[in-house]
Amino acid sequence: MNRFLISLYILLLTVSTDVFSADVNKNINADAPEKVLVVYYSRTGNTQLVAEIIALALKAEVRRIEEVKERKGFISAYLFGGYSAIREKCSDIKPMDFNLEGYDLIFLGSPVWALKPVPAVNAFVSKANFKNKKVVLFFTMGGTNYQKAADILTKIIEEKGGIVKSSFGIQSGKKEKMSESTRKAL
Ligand SMILES: Cc1cc2nc3c(=O)[nH]c(=O)nc-3n(C[C@H](O)[C@H](O)[C@H](O)COP(=O)(O)O)c2cc1C
């Protein structure tokens, strides 16, 4: 009886984990690259968490994109931020290293705002040189849809000579689940 209950518990655990990460593309790390850079923007910490897990797993360097004017309240985040994201605008970001030379693979992370990438990530993409760079896009979002945001960034990066290998999305929520989904995506 005990053995039956343990098997049932393991089965339920497996099923629930699969449902949670159902929208994650697999085998991103099939050909492990040598030098990896993780670049991300995060307002409330979700994308930062995913970025740090990727960096730890792949021994990557990390760069955080920061806006000149921090979005603290509802109005600057949801009204102005959401509106800028809808219009695919770039925001003013703090000076940072835009040079991607010397990296084999770039992981670029953005929260999803109004189904689109955030203005700070648009700004980074507009300034960095992606020529011949392999890129993996990752997103965090309250829901499950990151495809439109991925399509937008893919188009711009490929117009700049980059090669977008794949993309994945992690639904925001409990840290443990986000961490587990991220590790599964790699
Ligand atoms: C302005 C704004 C718009 C958002 N729009 C969406 C959306 O369209 N779809 C979605 O699933 N989540 C949406 N969210 C939720 C965020 O994508 C989610 O909380 C994300 O994990 C935040 O990342 P961060 O903690 O790294 O800032 C939105 C959040 C904000 C602030």
The ligand as an SDF file (V2000), in Angstrom:
LIG
                    3D

 31 33  0  0  0  0  0  0  0  0999 V2000
    3.2010   46.8170  -17.9270 C   0  0  0  0  0  0  0  0  0  0  0  0
    3.0930   45.3260  -17.7610 C   0  0  0  0  0  0  0  0  0  0  0  0
    2.4740   44.5690  -18.7390 C   0  0  0  0  0  0  0  0  0  0  0  0
    2.3860   43.1830  -18.6250 C   0  0  0  0  0  0  0  0  0  0  0  0
    1.8300   42.4720  -19.6480 N   0  0  0  0  0  0  0  0  0  0  0  0
    1.8090   41.1150  -19.5870 C   0  0  0  0  0  0  0  0  0  0  0  0
    1.2980   40.3490  -20.6870 C   0  0  0  0  0  0  0  0  0  0  0  0
    0.8820   40.8640  -21.7200 O   0  0  0  0  0  0  0  0  0  0  0  0
    1.2670   39.0060  -20.5630 N   0  0  0  0  0  0  0  0  0  0  0  0
    1.7350   38.3630  -19.4400 C   0  0  0  0  0  0  0  0  0  0  0  0
    1.6810   37.1310  -19.3930 O   0  0  0  0  0  0  0  0  0  0  0  0
    2.2380   39.0550  -18.3900 N   0  0  0  0  0  0  0  0  0  0  0  0
    2.3070   40.4180  -18.4380 C   0  0  0  0  0  0  0  0  0  0  0  0
    2.8300   41.1410  -17.4050 N   0  0  0  0  0  0  0  0  0  0  0  0
    3.4100   40.4220  -16.2520 C   0  0  0  0  0  0  0  0  0  0  0  0
    4.9600   40.3050  -16.3710 C   0  0  0  0  0  0  0  0  0  0  0  0
    5.3490   39.8430  -17.6340 O   0  0  0  0  0  0  0  0  0  0  0  0
    5.5270   39.3440  -15.3390 C   0  0  0  0  0  0  0  0  0  0  0  0
    5.1500   39.7270  -14.0560 O   0  0  0  0  0  0  0  0  0  0  0  0
    7.0390   39.2630  -15.4470 C   0  0  0  0  0  0  0  0  0  0  0  0
    7.4950   38.0530  -14.8900 O   0  0  0  0  0  0  0  0  0  0  0  0
    7.7330   40.4260  -14.7690 C   0  0  0  0  0  0  0  0  0  0  0  0
    9.1240   40.2660  -14.8940 O   0  0  0  0  0  0  0  0  0  0  0  0
   10.1520   40.9770  -13.8810 P   0  0  0  0  0  0  0  0  0  0  0  0
    9.8040   40.5120  -12.4950 O   0  0  0  0  0  0  0  0  0  0  0  0
   11.4950   40.4610  -14.3040 O   0  0  0  0  0  0  0  0  0  0  0  0
   10.0150   42.4420  -14.0350 O   0  0  0  0  0  0  0  0  0  0  0  0
    2.9190   42.5290  -17.4780 C   0  0  0  0  0  0  0  0  0  0  0  0
    3.5240   43.2980  -16.4720 C   0  0  0  0  0  0  0  0  0  0  0  0
    3.6120   44.6760  -16.6020 C   0  0  0  0  0  0  0  0  0  0  0  0
    4.2850   45.5020  -15.5240 C   0  0  0  0  0  0  0  0  0  0  0  0
  1  2  1  0
  2  3  1  0
  2 30  2  0
  3  4  2  0
  4  5  1  0
  4 28  1  0
  5  6  2  0
  6  7  1  0
  6 13  1  0
  7  8  2  0
  7  9  1  0
  9 10  1  0
 10 11  2  0
 10 12  1  0
 12 13  2  0
 13 14  1  0
 14 15  1  0
 14 28  1  0
 15 16  1  0
 16 17  1  0
 16 18  1  0
 18 19  1  0
 18 20  1  0
 20 21  1  0
 20 22  1  0
 22 23  1  0
 23 24  1  0
 24 25  2  0
 24 26  1  0
 24 27  1  0
 28 29  2  0
 29 30  1  0
 30 31  1  0
M  END
$$$$
